[in-house]
Every structure is written in C-alpha cells, then in structure tokens.
Amino acid sequence: LLSSCVSKKEFAALEAKHKETKDLLNSATVKLNNCLEEKASASARAEALQDRVSDLKKTNQDLIQNTKDMTVLTTKGAENLEKSLESMKEKDLKITRLQDALNKKDSVTLAIVSSLKKAVGIDDPDIEINVEKGV
C-alpha cells in the first residue's frame, strides 16, 4: 500500500494518535456548538429581560407622573374646597346678621304697637292694630 519511512508499529501509533485527536476535535466541536447555542439563548433572554426592564421603567415614570398630576389636582381641589368653605362662612355670617336685623326690627315694631296702644288707651279686645310686613 503505502511505502514510507515509518515502521508499522509507529504508523499504528500515529493512526491511534490521529484518531484520538480527531475524537477530541469532534468532542470540542460538539461542546463549542452547545456553548454557542447556550450563548444565543442567553443573549435572547437577556434582550427580552432588557426590553421588560425598559417597559417597567416607562411604566414607573408614567405612574410617578400620574401621582404628581393627582397631587396637583388634590391640592387644587383642597384649595377650591377651602375657598368654598370660606364663602359659605361669609354667607352664613350675612344670614345671621340679616336675621338679627329682622329680629330687632320686629322687636321695635312690637314695642311701637304696644306703645301706640297705651298712648291711645285701647284696651278693647275687639279693636286690633296690625302692622303689615312684620310681626
């Protein structure tokens, strides 16, 4: 077959070494392919997680902005409520003053009617003195 300078024993040893090296190469190639697949899978997972982190950050920013907006609305609502309460207090005070004025007017009118009855000397129950728009 082959004529060479190597003995049959050396040739067999070299063939065995070649087969061993070839087996190691095949094993390394399989491991390399597995590592490349794992790397691709890990990269895809990392990218998906990065996208999720970005979405969560955006959602968080939106929630923070909504909270700020709600705080502004709540503050404005509280201010409006405070103004309304102040206005109601002022109106209540006006109503109280008007009631006091009407009570004083009615009291004065009643005193005038009583004084007029005494001055005229009317003690007759059949005669009646009325004051329109008052007591």
C-alpha positions in Angstrom: 0.0 0.0 0.0 2.0 2.9 1.3 5.6 2.9 1.2 7.1 5.1 3.8 9.9 5.5 6.2 7.8 4.7 9.2 7.5 1.3 10.7 4.2 -0.4 11.0 4.2 0.0 14.8 4.9 3.7 14.6 2.3 4.0 11.9 -0.3 2.3 14.1 0.7 4.6 17.0 0.3 7.6 14.7 -3.0 6.4 13.5 -4.2 5.9 17.1 -3.0 9.4 17.9 -4.7 10.8 14.8 -8.0 9.0 15.8 -7.6 10.3 19.4 -7.0 13.9 18.1 -9.9 13.6 15.7 -12.2 12.4 18.6 -11.0 15.3 20.8 -11.7 17.7 17.9 -15.2 16.2 17.5 -15.9 16.5 21.2 -14.6 20.1 21.3 -16.8 20.9 18.3 -19.9 19.5 20.0 -19.1 21.4 23.2 -18.5 24.6 21.1 -21.8 24.2 19.4 -23.6 23.6 22.7 -21.9 26.8 24.1 -22.9 28.8 21.0 -26.5 27.6 21.4 -26.5 28.5 25.1 -25.0 31.9 24.3 -27.6 32.6 21.7 -30.4 31.5 24.1 -28.9 33.6 27.0 -28.5 36.6 24.6 -32.1 36.3 23.6 -33.2 36.0 27.2 -31.1 39.0 28.2 -32.6 41.1 25.4 -36.1 40.1 26.4 -35.3 41.0 30.0 -33.8 44.3 28.9 -37.0 45.1 27.0 -39.0 44.2 30.1 -36.8 46.5 32.3 -37.3 49.3 29.8 -41.1 48.8 29.8 -41.2 48.7 33.6 -39.1 51.9 33.8 -41.5 53.6 31.4 -44.5 52.3 33.4 -42.8 53.6 36.6 -42.2 57.0 35.1 -45.9 57.2 34.0 -47.0 56.2 37.5 -44.8 58.9 39.0 -46.2 61.5 36.6 -49.8 60.4 37.4 -49.0 60.6 41.1 -47.7 64.2 40.6 -50.8 65.1 38.5 -53.1 63.6 41.2 -51.2 65.6 43.8 -51.7 68.8 41.9 -55.4 68.0 41.4 -55.8 67.1 45.0 -54.1 70.3 46.0 -56.3 72.4 43.7 -59.4 70.6 45.0 -58.4 71.3 48.5 -57.9 75.0 47.7 -61.2 75.1 45.9 -62.9 73.4 48.9 -61.3 75.8 51.3 -62.5 78.8 49.2 -66.0 77.3 49.1 -66.0 76.9 52.9 -64.8 80.5 53.3 -67.5 81.7 51.0 -70.1 79.7 52.9 -68.9 81.1 56.2 -69.2 84.6 54.9 -72.8 83.9 53.6 -73.7 82.3 56.9 -72.4 85.4 58.7 -74.5 87.6 56.4 -77.6 85.5 57.0 -77.0 85.7 60.8 -76.7 89.5 60.6 -79.9 89.7 58.5 -81.8 87.5 61.0 -80.5 89.7 63.8 -81.6 92.8 61.9 -85.1 91.3 61.3 -85.4 90.3 64.9 -84.5 93.9 66.0 -87.0 95.4 63.5 -89.7 93.0 64.7 -88.9 93.9 68.4 -89.0 97.6 67.6 -92.3 97.2 65.7 -93.8 95.3 68.6 -92.7 97.9 71.1 -94.2 100.7 68.8 -97.5 98.8 68.6 -97.6 98.3 72.4 -96.6 102.0 73.0 -99.3 103.1 70.5 -102.0 101.0 72.2 -101.0 102.5 75.6 -100.9 106.0 74.2 -104.3 105.8 72.5 -105.7 103.9 75.5 -107.0 101.0 73.6 -107.7 98.1 75.9 -110.7 96.9 74.0 -110.1 93.3 72.7 -112.4 94.0 69.6 -110.1 96.7 68.3 -106.9 95.3 66.7 -103.8 97.2 65.5 -101.9 95.3 62.8 -98.5 96.0 61.3 -98.1 94.8 57.7 -94.9 93.2 56.7 -93.7 92.5 60.2 -94.7 91.0 63.5 
